[in-house]
Amino acid sequence: MALLDLLAGSLDVHGQELVVAHVDHGIHPESHLVAEQVQALAATYHLPCQTGRLNLGPAAGETEARSQRYAWLESLAGRLDAKVIFTAHHADDQVETVLMRVLAGSGPAGVAGMAATRGRLVRPLLPFRRAELLHHLEEVGRSAWIDPANSDPRHLRSWIRTDLLPAVRRRLPAIDENLLHAGRQAARDRAAWDALLDALPGLDVTVEPDGISVAAPSLGGYDSPLAHALILAVARRAGCQLGPARLSRVVGLLQSGTSGTRVPLGGDWIAELAFRRLRLCRKPSSVVPGLLALEGQRGEASWGPWRFRWAPGVTPEHQERAGLSAWFSSDSLLVRAWSAGEKLKPLGGTGRRLVVRCFQEMHVPRSRRELWPVVTQHHEIIWIPGVCRSDVQLPSRGSEAVRVDAEYA
């Protein structure tokens, strides 16, 4: 409530086009009434409102609710092409978060608590205490709605808020400020390790579409404590959470793995060694898309994580062998998955080469090859986007042709 009022009242300063977003977890039986109140409130500020319902049920825990809530917000932001998601976390939330992390045995990066910004998520109220925000609402004639789950001791955060912290405050009145101070110190350390990734020579940290990678020989050359800290910093930059057990898997992979070896890191994350690089990336989908026909004079369509666009175009003097654009003299083109043992005749090369060999030459990691498309005509592979163009269906320069552009989304 305070966040909405402050953002709506400072449009002339931040210049954002605001959309109110509210998701009903479907946990409390009367939660739908809150959604209706939010919609009515947004109308008083003359702001559009987007609502959703998750139907989690009364047995849902706080971890599930949080995960589903953020997934819904990210999905909505994607549909709206929103650059920022503002949330109303405040200093009291940070106190609880830091204490929860300490009780869970988190390392320094976890004790840093919530970051003010993470991706497009922004928490502008972190410097302010709950009492300050409630006072602001009183001044503007608004009132906050208190979620009953916030005082339900079945939830760990609620128990910390209603039972543990009040008991500790009676003995240690400065506990809130002490926890915030510890969090700020840990956050400075976390920021320093992140900056070190770009300062150390030879690491070559590279953010990739599905994760992040770092030069394995350089990383493996540091002594164990430093290497461990750098691996954790690399994982944090990618948004991958590593505990001690998962960190040990990555270290073991770095020390004794061979190229192509992978280890699971929980959720949809894996660690992989590929062409002298350590990659932390999301597992590819196990569902391989079917055939995609590039029909008509022009069009646009998706194939798995790839996006294809095609239209008439004039053939350039030279086509790139490993480009993401190609020109063809035929419009009977199909996009599909490749199979082991398939070959193509590379542009400017001699003989026929295995598709897997083409991937190896371009240092495409094994985990990415599984959902890498090929373009075919009459069952023959004529293009592996970004990897290898065949010399089949090559139109003459300056002639009208079909231009196809591929993009890894």
C-alpha positions, 0 to 999 in steps of 0.5 A: 500500500505504501509502495503504491502510494509513493510510486503513484505520487512521484510519477513526475520524478521516476517517469515510469508507466505503472501497472498494479499487479496482484496475485491471489495465492488461493490459500486464504478462503477470503483472499479473492476479496483482497484482489477486488480491493486492490483493483478498486484501489488501483482505480483511485490512482487511475492505474491499470491493474493485473490480477491472477489466482494460483489456487495453491490451497490452504496446505501450501507453504511459504516457500511454494507461495513465494516461488509461484508468486515470483514466477507469476510476476516474471511471466506478467512482466514478460507479457507486458514488456515491463523493465522493472518489478517493484516490490515493497520489502522493507527493513523489517523484512530484511531483519527477518531474512538475515536471521532466517539465513543465519539460523539456516547456516547460510554463508556470508552471501546468504547473510547479505539478505535481499539485494536492493536490485536483482535483475529487473526486481527492485526493492526501493523500500529496504531502507525504511522500517515498517513503522515508518511506512505505516506512519506514511499511510496514516498521513495520507489517509490510507490503511494497510491490509494485514495478511493473516498468514503473516502471524501464523506461527506454522510459517517459519518467517511468521514464527520469527516475526511474532515469537522469536524476535520479540523474545530476543529484543527483550534481552538484546534491544539492538538486535534489529540494527545489529542484524541489518549491520551484519547484512550490510557487511555481508553485502559489501563482501558479496559485491567485492567477490562479484567485482573480483570476477572481472578483475582477476586475469584469465577468468573470462566470465561470460554470461550466456543465454542459458547460464554463465561460463568461466575459463576452467584452467584459470579457475582451477589454478587458484588454491581451494578457498579462493577457487571455492569463493569464486565459484560461488560468486560465478553462481550468484551472478547467474542466479544459481544457488549453491550450498556446500554439497553442490559446491563440492560437486562443482569442485570435483567436476573442475578437478577431475572431469573431462569435457562433456561431463555434467553434474546436477545442481538441483532444480533445473541447474547443471554444471558442465565442462565444455572445451576448457570452460566450466559452465553453470547452466539450466538443463535443456528441455527434454521435449524435442520440438517437431517439424517447423515448415518455413511456409509462405513468402515471409513469416516468424515462428518458434522452434524450442528456444529458437526463433526463426524469421524468413522473408524475400531478400537479395543474396549477398556476395558472400554467405557466412559459414557460421552465421545466424542468417542464410539465403536459400534458392528454395522455399521448401524449408523445414526446421527439425532436430538433428540425429546422430550420424547425420552429415552435411557438406560445409560451405567452402569445405570438401567432403561431408562432415558429421553434424556433431563434428561441426558442433565440436569445431564451433565449441558448442557445449553438449548440453546445448546441442540437444535442442539445436535445430537444423534446416533441411530440404528434401530430408538433407541438412543444408544449414545448422544456424550459427554453426555451419552452412552447407553449399547446397541451395546456394543462390547466386549473388544478387539474385532474389532468394529466401532470407532466413534469420535464426535467433537463440531466445 
